[in-house]
Amino acid sequence: MHDVIVVGAGPAGLYTALLMVHEGFDVLAFEEHPEIGVPTHCTGIVSGETNRLYKIPEEVVLNRPPSCLVISPGGRVA
């Protein structure tokens, strides 16, 4: 039995899995595609920390927004 199951092996899912492994958890990641990373795509929202960790090539970056507005499900704005 695994401690953590991550559904989706995109940047956020793999980063989450990596952090959990570093904390000593037994992690299983599921991905809908037969090969992780193929086809190359994600939601497009990648943090600066994830970008530094994975060394995302500049040729795949479409835009670098200067800021973002985060709104919680409860309507709180950060």
C-alpha positions in Angstrom: 0.0 0.0 0.0 1.2 3.5 -0.8 1.1 6.5 1.5 0.3 9.0 -1.3 -1.3 8.7 -4.7 -0.8 11.5 -7.2 -3.2 11.7 -10.1 -1.7 13.5 -13.1 2.1 13.5 -13.9 2.3 17.0 -15.2 4.6 19.6 -13.6 2.4 20.1 -10.5 1.8 16.4 -9.9 5.4 15.4 -10.3 6.6 18.2 -8.1 4.1 17.2 -5.4 5.2 13.6 -5.7 8.9 14.6 -5.5 8.2 16.6 -2.3 6.4 13.7 -0.8 9.2 11.3 -1.6 11.7 13.7 0.0 9.5 13.6 3.1 9.8 9.8 3.2 6.4 8.9 1.8 5.8 5.9 -0.5 4.3 7.7 -3.6 2.5 6.3 -6.7 1.8 8.7 -9.6 -0.9 8.0 -12.2 -0.9 9.5 -15.7 -3.6 9.1 -18.4 -1.0 8.9 -21.2 1.1 5.8 -21.7 4.4 7.8 -21.5 5.0 10.7 -19.0 5.7 13.9 -20.9 4.2 12.8 -24.2 2.4 14.7 -25.5 4.1 17.8 -24.2 1.5 20.0 -22.5 0.2 21.2 -19.2 -2.2 23.7 -17.9 0.3 26.4 -18.5 0.5 27.5 -14.9 4.0 26.7 -13.6 5.5 28.3 -10.5 8.9 29.9 -10.5 10.1 27.2 -8.1 8.9 24.4 -10.4 10.5 26.2 -13.4 13.9 26.3 -11.6 13.6 22.7 -10.5 12.7 21.2 -13.9 14.7 23.7 -16.0 11.9 24.3 -18.5 13.3 25.1 -21.9 12.6 28.7 -23.1 11.3 27.5 -26.4 8.2 25.9 -24.7 7.3 29.0 -22.7 4.5 31.0 -24.4 4.2 33.8 -22.0 5.5 35.0 -18.6 2.7 37.0 -16.9 4.1 39.8 -14.6 1.6 39.0 -11.9 -1.5 36.9 -11.0 -4.6 37.2 -8.8 -5.4 34.2 -6.7 -9.0 33.8 -5.5 -9.9 31.1 -3.1 -13.1 29.0 -3.4 -14.5 31.2 -0.5 -13.9 34.4 -2.5 -10.8 35.6 -0.6 -8.4 37.5 -2.8 -4.6 37.1 -2.4 
